[in-house]
Amino acid sequence: MDVRSSTECAVDARNIGKTYGVGSGAVTALGDVSIAIEKGEFFTLLGPSGCGKTTLLRCIAGFETPTSGTIHLSGRDITHTPPNQRPVNTVFQSYALFPHLSVAQNVGFGLKMLGKPAKEVARAVDRVLALVKLEQFANRLPQQLSGGQQQRVALARALAPEPEVLLLDEPLSALDLKLRKEMQSELKRLQTETGITFVFVTHDQEEALTMSNRIGVMSAGALLQVGTPRDIYDRPVNRFVADFIGETNFLEGHVDGGQVRIGTGDRLGVSLDGQQGNVTLAIRPEQISLRPAEGGIPATILEANFLGTDTHYTLALKDGSHLVARVQSNSTLTFRVGDSVSVSIDVQAVHVLKS
C-alpha cells in the first residue's frame, strides 16, 4: 500500500483490480494494487513477465479499464476518462513511427491531430527535437535512422504535447546493450530537464536501479515493495524482492540467545534480540570478503569467474551450502578453484527476511 493525498500526486491509483474473463476461467492480472507517484518523479514498475506491471500502466493510460478501484491524475478522477482525453502519453516497445513521414512530421503528428496551429506545431517540433538532439535529422525518414535515433523520435513525439505524465512500456528492450545504456542516461536527462513525471515499466533490474527516483516491485499482480533504489537493494521486504533485485546469497540460520547460527555451526555475530527460531539471511556478494584459510568461516573455491572490474567466486561451505562473493579484481589476493579460504561477512549489511 502506497497512498498519499491525491492532489500531491501525479498518479494516485487506489485498490486497482483487473480481471480478465468470468467464472472459472477468470484470470486476475492485478489484485488490489495501490500506488502514489509523485509529481516530477521518475518512477519504475519492475517485475518479471506477467507480473501485472504493463496492465497497471495500461490502466493509467486508459487502454484498460480497472475491474475495481480508482485512478486520479493530479487529483482528478480519470478512471473512466477515454485515453485521448487524458493528459498522458505513452511510449511503447515498438516505436510505431510512420515510415512515409519525416522525423519532423512524425513528431508533430499528434499536435496536428489535436488541431494545433501550424506555427505552434512547428515551434513544439523544434523544441523537442533539440531536447532529444535530433535537430539535424528533421527531414529524414525513419528508415534512414538508427534504432536509438528512432527511439528518440518516438520520445520526442510523446513529449511534444507536454503531457503531465509520460508512460514508457519497456521502450529500450529492442536496443543492444551499449545503446540501451546510452538511452538510459538520455531518458534520465530528459526527465530531469522537462520535469515531466515518467512512469517506466521494465523487467531489467539494472535499468530500474540506474534511472529511478523510486521503484515499485511487482509479482503475480501484487505490489510487493515501493522505495528508493537503495531501499529496495539494501532492505528488501521478502525473499522474492531480495532475489529479483541484483544477486543475493541466502543462508538459513537459527536464532539462539539473540545470536544467529548458520548450518555450518558458525555464529555470524548478527544480533537479533527478542527473536527466536529459524530465519533466512540475505547477503549481497560484495558484502563477503575472502582471505587465506585462517579463522572465519571455512570454504572451498568451486568457481572463479573474472568479469573485468570484479571476480566472482562461488564457494562451498562445509555443510554443502554455496555462496557467491564479488571481489574487486585489483585486490592483492586472488584465489583459484580448489583453494581453501576463510569467509568474512559484513554483519552490519546482513538483512533478515520476513519470509
ABEGO torsion letter per residue (X at the ends): XBBBBAAABABBBBGBBBBBEBEAABBBABBGBBBBBBBGBBBBBBEBBGAGAAAAAAAAAGABBBABEBBBBGGBBAAABBAAABBBBBBBABAGBBAABBAAAAAAAAAAAAGBBAAAAAAAAAAAAAAAGAAAAAABBAAABBAAAAAAAAAAAAAAAGBABBBBBGAAAABBAAAAAAAAAAAAAAAAAAGBBBBBBBABAAAAAAABABBBBBBGGBBABBBBAAAAAABBABAAAAAABEBBBBBBBBBBGGBBBBAAGBBAGBBBBGBBEBBBBBBBAAABBBBBBBEEBBBBBABBBBAEABBBBBBBBAAGBBBBBBBBAABABBBBBGBBBBBBBBAAABBBBAX
